[in-house]
Amino acid sequence: MERKYNYEIMDLIQSRWSPRAFSEEKLSREEIMPLIEAARFAPSCFNEQPWRFIIAIDEENLEKMRNVLMPGNQVWANKAPVLLLIAAKKTFTYNNKENFWHMFDTGTAWGFLSLEAQRRGLITHAMGGFDMDQARLSFNIPEDYEIITIVAVGKYGNKENLDPKLQTREHPDGRMETEKLILK
Ligand SMILES: Cc1cc2nc3c(=O)[nH]c(=O)nc-3n(C[C@H](O)[C@H](O)[C@H](O)COP(=O)(O)O)c2cc1C
């Protein structure tokens, strides 16, 4: 699907999309840490920085992370060399009160992370399709952290390796019209 831009915006936003054709090429932790660094500098309410990550990059943790994905995601995401779980701390550290903005701020951090990945020639694909309770158990994540998403990170591989149905979806998705985003 062709994307149409109504206004001129930065190239990285234009070129980022969510592919499924991951290459099995391994990445090092040093290649992933700059993405965490980009997330680190996202703005957040009271500078709480509620975003937290579990980086599955070794075979043992990758297998644990793959096991919590829904089958429809496993078929393509199992090839990704890195699976990144993103969680958000629900309370402010300074007073232990509820932080209404924890998901908002963590979303911003994921946005920064995905654009830094794009700049470095890496692809990212976020997934909501996974078993959150299982993820909490498998990685022993405390209740004070909302588990939001698992992101596949890697390099682009070969579209032909996807099953035919997924090949037809292997393109950047379009968007609703800019004007529709304005409520009033
Ligand atoms: C929080 C979140 C959850 C998502 N969950 C899934 C998922 O479980 N499986 C999947 O294939 N894509 C998933 N996606 C990818 C979206 O479908 C995709 O971002 C959207 O269609 C826009 O396409 P684009 O990222 O290529 O621009 C998810 C994206 C986000 C941000």
The ligand as an SDF file (V2000), in Angstrom:
LIG
                    3D

 31 33  0  0  0  0  0  0  0  0999 V2000
    1.2650   -1.8090   20.5570 C   0  0  0  0  0  0  0  0  0  0  0  0
    1.2890   -2.4940   19.2050 C   0  0  0  0  0  0  0  0  0  0  0  0
    0.8520   -3.8040   19.1100 C   0  0  0  0  0  0  0  0  0  0  0  0
    0.9400   -4.4810   17.8890 C   0  0  0  0  0  0  0  0  0  0  0  0
    0.6270   -5.8130   17.8410 N   0  0  0  0  0  0  0  0  0  0  0  0
    0.8960   -6.5240   16.7230 C   0  0  0  0  0  0  0  0  0  0  0  0
    0.7930   -7.9440   16.7260 C   0  0  0  0  0  0  0  0  0  0  0  0
    0.4910   -8.5870   17.7450 O   0  0  0  0  0  0  0  0  0  0  0  0
    1.0670   -8.5970   15.5630 N   0  0  0  0  0  0  0  0  0  0  0  0
    1.4340   -7.9310   14.4260 C   0  0  0  0  0  0  0  0  0  0  0  0
    1.7070   -8.5950   13.4200 O   0  0  0  0  0  0  0  0  0  0  0  0
    1.5580   -6.5750   14.3850 N   0  0  0  0  0  0  0  0  0  0  0  0
    1.3010   -5.8620   15.5180 C   0  0  0  0  0  0  0  0  0  0  0  0
    1.4830   -4.4920   15.5250 N   0  0  0  0  0  0  0  0  0  0  0  0
    1.8950   -3.7730   14.2940 C   0  0  0  0  0  0  0  0  0  0  0  0
    0.7690   -2.8730   13.7660 C   0  0  0  0  0  0  0  0  0  0  0  0
   -0.1910   -3.6630   13.1450 O   0  0  0  0  0  0  0  0  0  0  0  0
    1.3790   -1.8230   12.8160 C   0  0  0  0  0  0  0  0  0  0  0  0
    2.2350   -0.9740   13.5330 O   0  0  0  0  0  0  0  0  0  0  0  0
    0.2850   -0.9600   12.1490 C   0  0  0  0  0  0  0  0  0  0  0  0
   -0.5040   -1.7430   11.2940 O   0  0  0  0  0  0  0  0  0  0  0  0
    0.8890    0.1850   11.3540 C   0  0  0  0  0  0  0  0  0  0  0  0
    1.7640   -0.3020   10.3820 O   0  0  0  0  0  0  0  0  0  0  0  0
    3.2690    0.1940   10.2650 P   0  0  0  0  0  0  0  0  0  0  0  0
    3.9190    0.0130   11.6380 O   0  0  0  0  0  0  0  0  0  0  0  0
    3.8910   -0.7040    9.2320 O   0  0  0  0  0  0  0  0  0  0  0  0
    3.2380    1.6250    9.8850 O   0  0  0  0  0  0  0  0  0  0  0  0
    1.3930   -3.7930   16.7260 C   0  0  0  0  0  0  0  0  0  0  0  0
    1.8090   -2.4610   16.8300 C   0  0  0  0  0  0  0  0  0  0  0  0
    1.7760   -1.8130   18.0490 C   0  0  0  0  0  0  0  0  0  0  0  0
    2.2980   -0.3980   18.1420 C   0  0  0  0  0  0  0  0  0  0  0  0
  1  2  1  0
  2  3  1  0
  2 30  2  0
  3  4  2  0
  4  5  1  0
  4 28  1  0
  5  6  2  0
  6  7  1  0
  6 13  1  0
  7  8  2  0
  7  9  1  0
  9 10  1  0
 10 11  2  0
 10 12  1  0
 12 13  2  0
 13 14  1  0
 14 15  1  0
 14 28  1  0
 15 16  1  0
 16 17  1  0
 16 18  1  0
 18 19  1  0
 18 20  1  0
 20 21  1  0
 20 22  1  0
 22 23  1  0
 23 24  1  0
 24 25  2  0
 24 26  1  0
 24 27  1  0
 28 29  2  0
 29 30  1  0
 30 31  1  0
M  END
$$$$
